[in-house]
């Protein structure tokens, strides 16, 4: 009896595995997935985003585009001319969720320095969306400090502190990498599926576009179209047009 049950389970299990593997291969070969749309959830030592990537994000209320450099950091290629470096770390407010590169505050900080001290300073965006204080400490040690900055700017919100209230000070200080070991076990597998598999990323994007973005689209998006900053109106409008086609 147990053998019959096991055989029935395996008879249905193997076809499912084959279908999943086939879909994964098709998405990778023909659609070049995963594209890293949700990689900001789990940064790595190599960088926060895939290196030299152009990522069109449609998963939230407002579509936006991320351009990363060869270090996997959001922004232009790092200067090799001996400029003094200012590295910005923090959460989504610094990373710039839902805004293009030229609407992030590190970008505007660079403009201010260029205006007053042209050619002397370089501002680097090394933040990540969804950060908490312990993760920001890891980013400081693993990404910011190796860049040998003159100054590190940390910006955070109260929830960045609240999110670590269940861990001890020792646990927070002893974290030494920016990957999956910083995630709680219950979230680790889900985030791995979303960020590292083509099928997981595709399904999560479909969910966000059809069940999250659509919910907010009609009122918020059209109003935003006219309230965006002048420097990026054309780019944002282009993203909105792409977004409308998806919906």
C-alpha positions, -999 to +999 in steps of 0.1 A: +000+000+000+027+026+009+045+017-023+014+024-044+009+058-027+045+067-032+043+057-069+012+078-074+030+108-058+060+103-079+039+099-110+025+134-106+056+149-091+080+142-119+059+158-147+055+189-125+093+191-121+098+187-159+073+215-166+089+238-141+124+231-155+112+236-191+096+270-182+128+280-164+149+272-194+125+289-219+124+321-198+162+321-195+170+313-232+143+333-250+135+361-225+169+365-208+153+362-174+160+368-145+167+404-153+173+415-117+141+434-112+140+425-075+177+422-068+175+452-045+159+429-019+191+410-015+224+429-022+256+410-025+293+417-020+296+424-057+270+452-055+234+460-050+223+457-086+235+435-114+266+452-130+262+475-160+224+469-160+194+489-173+165+478-152+129+489-159+109+485-127+072+482-130+066+464-097+053+494-077+029+523-082+053+544-103+076+529-129+112+539-129+146+530-145+178+520-127+212+523-144+240+506-126+277+508-131+303+480-133+304+479-094+267+471-093+260+505-077+233+528-090+248+557-109+277+565-133+310+547-134+333+555-105+359+581-112+396+571-112+410+606-110+415+609-073+383+627-064+372+627-028+345+602-023+312+606-004+293+574-001+256+574+007+241+544+025+206+539+037+172+525+027+148+531-001+148+569+004+185+570-005+184+542-030+156+560-048+127+536-052+102+549-078+125+576-092+150+575-119+188+579-113+187+617-118+160+621-092+178+604-063+192+626-035+228+614-040+225+627-076+214+661-064+241+661-038+266+655-066+252+685-084+256+707-054+293+697-050+299+701-087+285+736-085+306+747-055+337+725-059+338+714-095+358+682-102+368+676-065+341+653-051+323+622-061+290+611-045+283+574-047+249+558-041+255+526-021+220+524-005+194+496-008+156+496-007+142+476+022+172+483+044+174+482+082+201+495+105+219+461+107+218+457+069+231+493+065+259+485+088+268+455+066+267+478+035+291+501+053+316+474+060+312+454+027+306+481+001+311+516+014+344+514+033+363+495+006+357+525-016+379+545+008+355+575+012+362+608+029+327+607+043+298+582+047+263+596+049+237+574+065+200+582+061+173+561+078+137+560+089+123+549+123+112+515+108+148+507+099+155+506+137+122+489+146+128+460+122+157+448+143+141+450+177+140+412+180+178+407+175+205+413+200+232+440+196+258+413+192+239+397+164+235+430+146+272+439+150+285+405+139+268+402+106+294+402+079+278+397+045+250+412+025+235+381+011+209+356+022+224+349+057+209+383+068+174+371+060+151+352+083+147+316+073+110+320+065+118+347+039+150+333+025+136+308+001+109+331-012+134+359-019+158+334-035+130+323-059+121+359-067+156+371-073+175+341-086+150+321-108+135+332-141+101+316-132+100+331-098+108+366-110+083+364-139+055+352-116+062+379-090+063+406-117+030+394-130+015+395-095+027+430-089+015+444-122-019+428-121-028+429-084-007+457-069+000+483-095-034+482-111-050+489-078-033+523-076-029+531-112-059+551-124-058+580-099-022+582-086-003+576-118-020+602-140-017+628-113+020+620-109+026+625-146+021+663-142+038+667-108+072+652-115+104+673-115+112+690-148+146+673-151+130+639-157+096+645-170+103+631-205+119+599-191+091+594-166+064+599-192+081+574-214+081+549-186+044+557-180+036+549-216+054+516-213+035+510-181+001+518-197+009+492-225+016+465-198-017+473-181 
